[in-house]
Amino acid sequence: MSAHSTVVVGGGIAGLYTALRLAKQGDRVTVVDAEPSVGGLTRPWEIGGITWDRFYHVVLGSDYETRNLLAEIGLADRLQFKAVKTNFYHEGRLYPFSSMLDLFTFPELSILGKLRLAATVLHARYGGNDAAYEWEGVLEYLTRWSGAGTVDRIWRPLLRAKLGDHHAMASAAFIRATIKRLQGARRGGFREERYGYVSGGYAAVLTALERHLRGLGVEFVLGHRVKQVFLNDDRVIVALGGAELTADRAVLTLASPLCVAICPQLTPKEQRVLTQDRYFGVACTSLLVNRRLGNAYVTNVADGGFPFTGIINMSALVDRAELGGYDLVYLPKYAPADEKAFMQSDEVLIARSIESLRRVFPAFSSSDVVAAKVARASHVFPFPRIGRAASLPPAMTSLRRIAVVNSARLRYATLNVSDTIGVVDEALDELEQNPVWRSRHEARGRAFA
Ligand SMILES: Cc1cc2nc3c(=O)[nH]c(=O)nc-3n(C[C@H](O)[C@H](O)[C@H](O)COP(=O)(O)OP(=O)(O)OC[C@H]3O[C@@H](n4cnc5c(N)ncnc54)[C@H](O)[C@@H]3O)c2cc1C
């Protein structure tokens, strides 16, 4: 076994999974995170006496990497699946949108429009090679398959809800990946949707994962923001502002612009490539509500005036006993962190969330709200522009002992835990093929043998 020392910067899923893989191959791993606890976007918080994820998370049947990880840390039997519904809010009305029957009774499209919509979903899921659609604009693709009327009525409002005014610059690969992911919850075509969650939420997952990692010898430095990572005489120095860690190598798992901000020795070209994509963040209101807000897990919103991306009711999926008997509802708004939609105060977002919920569920009122909070993350995903996936940088940087392994490496997939684990696996495999990345590892292995 080698005694290679590696610092993993970032203790989100990408960092924790990197630590797991490296520790299992014998590295001495230290995970550093700016927050006082691990988990990044999956970190839980407390709302109205309930501990649950600050951003909603589900596991799909097709999330094999997540399911393997849960099995490895002993949580496979806490994963529960349930059939759930999807709603569609369109021009002031709420429609069920879970089954083929729902599609065919949807009054806003002609029979031909419905058939073309179904064909679009099937083509996105099964047709063609994803790489080819990387170079096609999302609206061109959707117009070709669904027709201009359905694009105007359905797709464009949905795209605007997720990507704002920039949506037309997205690639067709983005919508195909989104459709594929949603279809991953279905048992085929438009049949029953099933979503899964781990009893106890991501709090349970992170507790078990951290315990497992500590058991493998992984160390954690939490509540310390990394200020700089640089090479000094072939050693990697991780500066924490006051303290320093020294290691053989470092893996940076932060969003690409954040990696550039802490790694000044990257070449100008690397800096340009890693900062070329504008990141979207999310401001997400959580409302704990003393009223049943229907049985749909997701309400997709295709209504120009609606200020949120959608409505997610966690209580449609999770046993209400785990949520204090309440409905836990999330209203996310994705936007670049320097845009107004992201920068509104918590008070404004909460007031708009309550007003928006009342539009969709007229019986709901502010007196039903037991607790309300807003979670924000400034760097969630890079804008899925045309051709982005074709110009991803290698994981290994020019510094050779410092690698960037983050979720921006996702190609043809929307952001999710399972595919994040998948890209970490891919990137670590790529690094292990590289003799320079391995060289120290081997030398150390000999030295300690
Ligand atoms: C609203 C929302 C809903 C989602 N729903 C789902 C879902 O239903 N199912 C699913 O599978 N996935 C879902 N996801 C995606 C999932 O959360 C992500 O795929 C995953 O958490 C990404 O992990 P990461 O490690 O790449 O990034 P992050 O979680 O962002 O981790 C980055 C870490 O780096 C740390 N950091 C940043 N800067 C520094 C620094 N300078 N020094 C030290 N540490 C630093 C941060 O504190 C953070 O812990 C959702 C995400 C969001 C936002």
The ligand as an SDF file (V2000), in Angstrom:
LIG
                    3D

 53 58  0  0  0  0  0  0  0  0999 V2000
  -31.9210   22.6990   -5.5210 C   0  0  0  0  0  0  0  0  0  0  0  0
  -31.1580   21.4330   -5.8040 C   0  0  0  0  0  0  0  0  0  0  0  0
  -31.8430   20.2320   -5.9310 C   0  0  0  0  0  0  0  0  0  0  0  0
  -31.1430   19.0550   -6.2050 C   0  0  0  0  0  0  0  0  0  0  0  0
  -31.8440   17.8870   -6.2920 N   0  0  0  0  0  0  0  0  0  0  0  0
  -31.1830   16.7390   -6.4970 C   0  0  0  0  0  0  0  0  0  0  0  0
  -31.8890   15.5010   -6.5040 C   0  0  0  0  0  0  0  0  0  0  0  0
  -33.0950   15.4470   -6.3440 O   0  0  0  0  0  0  0  0  0  0  0  0
  -31.1670   14.3590   -6.6970 N   0  0  0  0  0  0  0  0  0  0  0  0
  -29.8190   14.3830   -6.9010 C   0  0  0  0  0  0  0  0  0  0  0  0
  -29.2170   13.3060   -7.0640 O   0  0  0  0  0  0  0  0  0  0  0  0
  -29.1320   15.5420   -6.8990 N   0  0  0  0  0  0  0  0  0  0  0  0
  -29.7800   16.7120   -6.7040 C   0  0  0  0  0  0  0  0  0  0  0  0
  -29.0820   17.8970   -6.6760 N   0  0  0  0  0  0  0  0  0  0  0  0
  -27.6580   17.8970   -7.0690 C   0  0  0  0  0  0  0  0  0  0  0  0
  -26.6990   17.5140   -5.9540 C   0  0  0  0  0  0  0  0  0  0  0  0
  -26.9510   18.2730   -4.8070 O   0  0  0  0  0  0  0  0  0  0  0  0
  -25.2810   17.7540   -6.5000 C   0  0  0  0  0  0  0  0  0  0  0  0
  -25.0900   16.9220   -7.6210 O   0  0  0  0  0  0  0  0  0  0  0  0
  -24.1550   17.4340   -5.5450 C   0  0  0  0  0  0  0  0  0  0  0  0
  -24.4690   17.7950   -4.2420 O   0  0  0  0  0  0  0  0  0  0  0  0
  -22.8880   18.1610   -6.0390 C   0  0  0  0  0  0  0  0  0  0  0  0
  -21.8400   17.9550   -5.1290 O   0  0  0  0  0  0  0  0  0  0  0  0
  -20.4280   18.6570   -5.3310 P   0  0  0  0  0  0  0  0  0  0  0  0
  -19.5080   18.0810   -4.3390 O   0  0  0  0  0  0  0  0  0  0  0  0
  -20.0490   18.5950   -6.7460 O   0  0  0  0  0  0  0  0  0  0  0  0
  -20.6560   20.2210   -5.0640 O   0  0  0  0  0  0  0  0  0  0  0  0
  -21.0170   20.9950   -3.6870 P   0  0  0  0  0  0  0  0  0  0  0  0
  -22.0710   20.2400   -2.9720 O   0  0  0  0  0  0  0  0  0  0  0  0
  -21.3100   22.3980   -4.1080 O   0  0  0  0  0  0  0  0  0  0  0  0
  -19.6830   20.9420   -2.8460 O   0  0  0  0  0  0  0  0  0  0  0  0
  -18.6700   21.8980   -2.9030 C   0  0  0  0  0  0  0  0  0  0  0  0
  -18.0960   22.0480   -1.4960 C   0  0  0  0  0  0  0  0  0  0  0  0
  -16.9630   22.9070   -1.5610 O   0  0  0  0  0  0  0  0  0  0  0  0
  -16.9400   23.7210   -0.4080 C   0  0  0  0  0  0  0  0  0  0  0  0
  -16.1230   24.8990   -0.7030 N   0  0  0  0  0  0  0  0  0  0  0  0
  -16.3550   25.8980   -1.5850 C   0  0  0  0  0  0  0  0  0  0  0  0
  -15.3040   26.7830   -1.5950 N   0  0  0  0  0  0  0  0  0  0  0  0
  -14.4040   26.3030   -0.7030 C   0  0  0  0  0  0  0  0  0  0  0  0
  -13.1060   26.7310   -0.2730 C   0  0  0  0  0  0  0  0  0  0  0  0
  -12.5120   27.8300   -0.7910 N   0  0  0  0  0  0  0  0  0  0  0  0
  -12.4720   26.0170    0.6690 N   0  0  0  0  0  0  0  0  0  0  0  0
  -13.0140   24.8900    1.1840 C   0  0  0  0  0  0  0  0  0  0  0  0
  -14.2390   24.4250    0.8110 N   0  0  0  0  0  0  0  0  0  0  0  0
  -14.9180   25.1130   -0.1200 C   0  0  0  0  0  0  0  0  0  0  0  0
  -18.4050   24.0240   -0.1530 C   0  0  0  0  0  0  0  0  0  0  0  0
  -18.6130   24.3930    1.1880 O   0  0  0  0  0  0  0  0  0  0  0  0
  -19.0560   22.6780   -0.5070 C   0  0  0  0  0  0  0  0  0  0  0  0
  -19.1700   21.8440    0.6240 O   0  0  0  0  0  0  0  0  0  0  0  0
  -29.7370   19.0840   -6.3770 C   0  0  0  0  0  0  0  0  0  0  0  0
  -29.0540   20.2980   -6.2460 C   0  0  0  0  0  0  0  0  0  0  0  0
  -29.7440   21.4630   -5.9640 C   0  0  0  0  0  0  0  0  0  0  0  0
  -29.0120   22.7550   -5.8000 C   0  0  0  0  0  0  0  0  0  0  0  0
  1  2  1  0
  2  3  1  0
  2 52  2  0
  3  4  2  0
  4  5  1  0
  4 50  1  0
  5  6  2  0
  6  7  1  0
  6 13  1  0
  7  8  2  0
  7  9  1  0
  9 10  1  0
 10 11  2  0
 10 12  1  0
 12 13  2  0
 13 14  1  0
 14 15  1  0
 14 50  1  0
 15 16  1  0
 16 17  1  0
 16 18  1  0
 18 19  1  0
 18 20  1  0
 20 21  1  0
 20 22  1  0
 22 23  1  0
 23 24  1  0
 24 25  2  0
 24 26  1  0
 24 27  1  0
 27 28  1  0
 28 29  2  0
 28 30  1  0
 28 31  1  0
 31 32  1  0
 32 33  1  0
 33 34  1  0
 33 48  1  0
 34 35  1  0
 35 36  1  0
 35 46  1  0
 36 37  1  0
 36 45  1  0
 37 38  2  0
 38 39  1  0
 39 40  1  0
 39 45  2  0
 40 41  1  0
 40 42  2  0
 42 43  1  0
 43 44  2  0
 44 45  1  0
 46 47  1  0
 46 48  1  0
 48 49  1  0
 50 51  2  0
 51 52  1  0
 52 53  1  0
M  END
$$$$
